[in-house]
Amino acid sequence: MNDRNTSDHQIFELDLAAHEAQRRTEVLAALGDGWDPVAVMEGEDEAYRLLYSGLDAEQQATYDMLVAAEVLPGPGQA
């Protein structure tokens, strides 16, 4: 074993795998049986479309510039 401990530093390792599994279990339990991830994603896509709909010419030009610069995702990429 390589002892990397020094008088002013103590090295230790902590395995968070069990904690992460418990956290994910609790998140899914909190979401409940009615949670539909596909519906959530579809709702987010629709919200994104609505956010950028009805832009005037200047707003559309700015939006197009931001999409071209890959600052914003383009239609269907959100």
C-alpha positions in Angstrom: 0.0 0.0 0.0 1.2 3.5 -0.9 0.8 5.7 2.2 0.3 9.2 0.8 -0.6 10.7 4.2 1.7 13.4 5.4 1.7 15.2 8.7 -0.4 18.1 7.3 -2.6 16.2 4.9 -4.7 13.1 5.3 -5.9 11.3 2.2 -9.2 9.4 2.4 -11.6 8.0 -0.2 -15.4 8.0 0.0 -17.6 5.8 -2.2 -20.8 7.7 -3.0 -22.3 5.0 -5.1 -24.7 3.8 -2.4 -25.7 7.3 -1.6 -26.3 8.1 -5.2 -28.5 5.1 -5.7 -30.5 6.1 -2.6 -30.9 9.7 -3.9 -32.2 8.5 -7.3 -34.7 6.2 -5.5 -36.0 9.0 -3.4 -36.3 11.4 -6.4 -38.3 8.8 -8.4 -40.5 8.1 -5.3 -41.1 11.9 -5.0 -42.1 12.2 -8.6 -44.8 9.6 -8.1 -46.4 7.1 -10.4 -48.1 9.8 -12.6 -44.8 11.3 -13.8 -44.5 10.9 -17.6 -41.1 11.9 -18.8 -42.1 11.9 -22.5 -45.0 14.2 -21.7 -42.7 16.5 -19.8 -40.2 16.7 -22.7 -43.0 17.3 -25.2 -44.3 20.1 -22.9 -40.8 21.7 -22.8 -40.6 21.5 -26.6 -43.9 23.3 -26.9 -42.9 25.9 -24.4 -39.7 26.5 -26.4 -41.7 26.9 -29.6 -44.1 29.3 -28.0 -41.2 31.4 -26.5 -39.8 32.1 -29.9 -43.0 32.4 -31.9 -44.5 35.7 -33.0 -41.2 37.5 -33.2 -41.0 40.7 -35.1 -38.4 41.0 -37.9 -35.7 42.5 -35.7 -36.3 39.9 -33.0 -36.3 37.1 -35.6 -33.0 38.3 -37.0 -31.5 38.3 -33.5 -32.8 34.9 -32.9 -31.4 33.6 -36.2 -28.0 35.1 -35.4 -28.0 33.4 -32.0 -28.9 30.1 -33.5 -26.2 30.4 -36.2 -23.7 31.2 -33.4 -24.9 28.1 -31.5 -25.8 30.2 -28.5 -29.4 29.0 -28.8 -30.5 25.6 -30.2 -32.4 25.8 -33.4 -35.9 24.6 -34.0 -36.2 20.9 -33.2 -32.9 20.9 -31.3 -34.1 22.0 -27.9 
